[in-house]
Amino acid sequence: MKDEKPILLVEDDLVDMMSVKRALRDLQVTNPLHHVGNGEEALAWLRDPKNPRPAIILLDLNMPRMNGHEFLAIAKKDEAIRRIPVVVLTTSRAEADKVQSFDLGVAGYMVKPVDFQQFVDVMRTIRLYWTLSELPD
Amino acid sequence: MKNPSLKKVALVLFLLVLAVTIFLFIAAFQQTQNVLMESTRNEGLSMAMLASEQVDGDALASLHTGDEQTARYAAIYNDLNRFRRANPDIYYIYTMKKENGSIVFVVDADYRNPGAVVPGAAIGEVYTNVTPAMLNGFSVPTTEPDFTTDQWGTVYSTFAPVYNNRGEVTGIIGIDLNAGTLSSRMMTLKVLYLLVLLITFALALSVAVFIATMQEQAFRVVQENEKYLKTIMQSIHAGVFIIDAGTHLITDINPKALELIGAEREKVIGRPCHKFVCPAESGRCPITDLQQTVDNAERVLIDTRGRNIPIIKSVNSVTIGGRRLLIESFVDIRERKTMEEQNAQLIRELEMANNELKDFAYVVSHDLKAPLRAIGSLAQWLAADYRDKFDEEGRAQMDLLMSRVNRMQNLIEGILEYSRVGRVREQKDEISLEAIVREAIDSLSIPPHITITVDTPLPVVRYEKTRLHQVVSNLIGNAVKYMDKIPGEVHIACTREGTFWKFSVRDNGPGIDSRHFEKIFQIFQTLQPRDKVESTGIGLTIVKKIVEMNGGRVWVESEVGRGSVFYVTIPISNTEEGSS
């Protein structure tokens, strides 16, 4: 993992958060995982100068208070945040959700599988992506 | 001729003209008769005067009863007879004088005249039928005013005084002119005039009758035309206005139109059209001012209460008798409008219901799947983290838990798939059924003991590609999934049946009892326990939905133990006609 930068997980479901944590542990990813429960909290965390800039944002779409799309709409207009790659991690297979997400500039769109082992595979793919892809500083 | 009183005027005029004609005819006849009488009178007078000149008045005075043998008598007698012979018009000539207060004959030319018709009179014979003209003849030459007809014929009598040498009147000479020809000529004239009059009258009468008949007929035709028009106007179901294009005033209206606007005829006729027919302002008539055409157009009608009634209207501009008219005909479409609104409302409600269903599908996809996934994950973690703490039975229960999570996952995905059919519409293309069958077979991983044979050439059909793939792979997949024989055989065929392709998938599997033929197409219905053959019971339901949405039909023919045939029909569209 590049420079041990943190990973920001925006996810309201506790078990899903645990799934990500476990998958990263299984994949022996050592980057710190920071978890927030919705878009508002994510923006607050990202805009807090005390916090380091994350290497990647894993974003759930369906969340209370501010959902994933609303978060993206604001984040992609924010000069300080817009270049951080966002990978959507959701249960929705709906075409409209995919189209809207890519229109809002996401780097990837992953559907959460039911089977945990498959979920680990998804996380492996994401890790591979951010390990191989060059990112701006 | 619309007004019957005009006919009376014409009749009076005709009678007047006839009367004047008759009067003129009578006057002309009188005039002719007068001229004839005048010339006859003149002839008679001059004849009598000439004769009087021949007679010696003194000789006449000297003759008395019994003097017939004297030379004086013979002289006058011979003179009279000679004069008569010289003038053939003279019928009778004689002389008379006054004696003892009576008028008596003196010399009568017919006295002892062998050829005389009238027996002549002797001297002194008294004449009894004295007339005023005869008495007047003793002073001046005179004629009788008219012909005289007696037993011897018709004559015209004329008298002249006879003078003696001293210039004294001693008697008169009378001449009867033969008037038979003249009188008959007068008669003929009379008859002729009468005849001409009669013919004129008859002619005039027949002309009058002819004209009257023609007018009567024309009047009847006009009346019939009016009745014809009125009946049509009254019986047509559409409302009709007739409007003068120049003045924009309503000239006629039919009962249907009156019923629609709720007014009485008298209150509409002569009113401006834009008060009722269209809401245009005066001077801005769509037809005459703005040059628009109205043909089966949706417009509004204004009723007496000022309400707008939706109508379908056509306006025809016609010219009758040099007058330009607008014929506006329309039908009330209120009911249709209400129905359209009801339909629109129904569609709105359906759309709402459909959207709710869509939302429901989303809720199912996310809100049901999320906890399910959590259960699955937690179960797996338990199995992994506490592996050494579980015995064989515990692990078996964990496996069962996982399999049920998977089944529920499949059910949810099935419902989502089912709701997506029809909600998400794809474009229809010309699809090779053969390619679809090949793809389906490739994606199914067929076990080696099952052979799949395509028995007939497969056509190109117009379908949504992924849906057709779903249908084909579901049917072939079912045949493979439930196959209970070695070797297993699956046959695919497609034949043309009228306007449809009939696609069939036949297998030699377990077969289906006929009482389940309907049930297998219903959602969540399976015939085998799910632990034996993992099935959601959604596949055939999706097949049925896709096939029916594409205008086809799906059914099964089967015999338990021998196998089943599933049939699907696909409508043949015009574009693929003959391309098999």
Interface residues (C-beta under 8 A of the other chain):
Chain A: D13 V15 D16 M18 S19 R22 N62 T91 S92 R93 A94 E95 K112 P113 V114 D115 F116 Q117 F119
Chain B: Y362 S365 H366 K369 A370 L372 R373 A374 G376 S377 L378 Q380 W381 V405 N406 Q409 L416 V424
